[in-house]
Amino acid sequence: MSTALPLRFTPQYAEPPAPSPAASIYEHIKQTYGAECTEVIAKRNTIICNQGSGPQGLHLIEKGEIMLSRLSPDGRETLISILGPGEFFGESSLLSGTTVTFSATATKRSHLLLLPGRKFSLLLEDPRVCRILLEAIAQQCNDAWTQLEVLGCTRVRDKVRSGLAWLSEKIGVETHDGVRIDINQTQLARMLGCAREALSREVSELKRSRTIDVRYGNGKKSLVLVNPQSRR
């Protein structure tokens, strides 16, 4: 049986969502150590760091979009995550003292702040920051396990449906028409570990059944998991 695509819609009177752990750490670092950070301006397709390189520090994203990917020993590249303003990366190598386990590339012009490793060590002396950092890492671990489950699906149909259900919870934005996922099909194929052509066929099938729609805005393509109530 193929995986269903759950939709989630928040009533207008619902409480606003609490800030994510990543956003909380971002604001704390910017307020406390902003003057000691190095500003990094990256043009589109600029590589911020390479898999296997030494730790540079903690990168905080002010504007733009950063794509994290990992290359397997046999040369296959898997998209791990797409990060936006208020998020950060590089903490794992700083905590473990090992090389960076992914490559980070700007998918659009981006502004970042680089917190030196020595300042990151000071963060760990604050119990509140440590707790928030653990929450952020725990969420990353949950996402990694979910992505492994998606990658383990043998049928493309199940990969796509499981992947869209996961991404709707991870990066989905609720709109009147449904849950918008700001990711193009090439990125989605790399994240789910399937061929671009096979993914296109599944997306076309979901469009025919009016389960999803493809929208264009601000020069970017997005997928929308359609709200059943908006189908007319």
N, C-alpha and C positions, 0 to 999 in steps of 0.2 A: 504494500500500500504506500502510495507516495505521501510525502509530508505536506500537511496543510499549511496555509499561510495565515497565521493569526494576525488579526488587526487589533490595535489598541487605541481607543479614543478617550480622551480625558474630558469630562464635562467642564463647561465654562466656569463653574463655581469652584472647581477643584483648587486645592492649595498649590502654589507654585512649587516646582521641584527644588529640593535642597541642592546647594552647590556641590558639584562633584569633588572628590578628593583632589583630583588634579587641579581644578580651579582654585581650591582653597590654598594649596601649596604655592601655586603660581602667584596669587595675590600676596601671600606672606613674604615670599622671596623678593618680589618686586618692591615691596614697601621697605623691607629690612636691608636688602643687599643690592637694590637697583643701581646705586651709584658705583658699585664695584663690579658690575657686569659689563661685558664687552658687547657692543651692538654688532649684530651680524645682519647684513642685507644680502639676500640671495635672490638672484634672478631665476626665472623659470628653468627647470632642468639642472639647476646647480646641485652638485652632490655636497651635502653638509658633512657627512662622515661615511667612511667605507667599512664594510664588514671586515673584521680582523684587525682594525686599527686600534691604537691605544686610546684610552679614555681621554676626552678633551675637557669634560666638565658637564654640567647640566644645561641643556638647551631649553629655553622657554620661548614659546611661540607667541609673539605679539600680534602679527598679522600674517595672512597667507595660509598655506597648506603644505604639510610635509608628509611624504609617503615613506613608510618603513617597509623594507623588503629584505628577504633572506635568500641566499643562493645555496642550494644543496651541493654535495660533493659531485653529483653527476651533471651539474650545470643548470638545474631547473630553478627558476626564480619564483618565489611565492610572495605575494603581497601580504604583509602582516597587519598593517594598520594605516589609516589616513588620519592625521592629527591636524587640529585647527587651533585658532587663537585660544589662549588660556591653558593649553596643554603643554607637556614637556616630554623630553626623552633623554636617555643617557644615564639614568640613575643606576641601572643594573650593573654596568661595568664599573661604576664608581664604588658601589657597595661590595662587589665581588673582587675588585682589583684585577679583573681580566680584560681581554680585548672586547671591543664592541661586537655584538652578535648579529648585527643587521646593518644595512646601508640606509641612509636617510637622504632623500632627494626632494627638493622643492618642486611642487607641481605648478606653482604660480609664484609671482614675485612675493617674497616673504621677508618679514622683519623678525629677528630673534634676539634674545639676550642670552649670553653665555656666562653662566655662573662658574667660576673656577672651582676645581676639585677641593682645594683647601677650605673654601667657604662652604661647600656642600658638607664637609665634615662637621662644621660648626652647627649645621642644621640638626644633626643627629643628637646634639646635646639637649634639644628641646623635646620633651616627652610628647607634647601635642603634635608637633610636626612628625615625629616618628610614627605616631598612631595613624595620622592621615596618610603618610607615605606607605605604611603597611596596607591600608585600605586600598590605595591606588594599585599597589603591586598585586594584591589579592584579586582585584578586578581584572588586571592584565592576565593573571594565571587562569581565571575562569574563561576569559575570551580565548586564550590559547587552547584550552581543552575543548571548547566548543568548535573552534576552527579545525582541530584535529578530527573531531567527529564528522564534520562536514567533508573534509578531505578524504576521509575513509569511506564515504559513500561510493558504491561501485557504479551506480547509474547517474548520468548527468542530471536527469530529471530530479532525483532526490538531492543531489548536490545543490541545485539551483533553489529548490523550495526550502531546504534546510538553511541554506546560506542567506536567503532573503528574510526568513523568519528571524535568524540571529541578528542580521544587520539592522532590521527594523527596531530591535530592542537596543542595539549598541549605538547607532548613529542616526536613527530615524527621527524625523521632525514631523509632528502631527499638524496636519492642515485640514481644511474643511472637506477636501476631497479624499483624504487618506493619509497614509504615512509616507512621507517623501524621504528617499534615500539618495543623498548626493554622491553618487558614484557612477562612473560611466561603465559600459559593458566590457571594455578592455580591462579596466581595473578589477571589475567583478570577476572576470574569468581568471585573472592572476590570483585573486584572493581565494577562489574556490578550487583552483587546481584543475581547470578543464579548458579545452580548446575554445577559442573565440567563436568559431563557426558553430560548434555544438551548443554553446551558450545562447547564441543568437536564435537558434531554432527553438529553444525552450522559452526564451523571452517572447518570441513571436506567438507561440502557443498560448502563453499566459495573457498576452494582449488580446488574442482572439476571444478568449473566455472572459475578458474584461476583469481579470484578477489584478493586473497591473497596467500602468500606463507609462509612457515615456514623455517627459516634459522638458522644455528648454527655457532657460532663464539666466540672465547675466552671463551669456556666452558659455553656459555649462549645461550638460545633459544630466537629468536626474530620473530615477525610477520612482514611481508612486504605487504603493500597495493600495488599491482602490477601496474606499469605504463603500460597503454594499449599499448603504442608504443613498449614496450619490449616483448610483447607476440608474439611468433613466432610458 
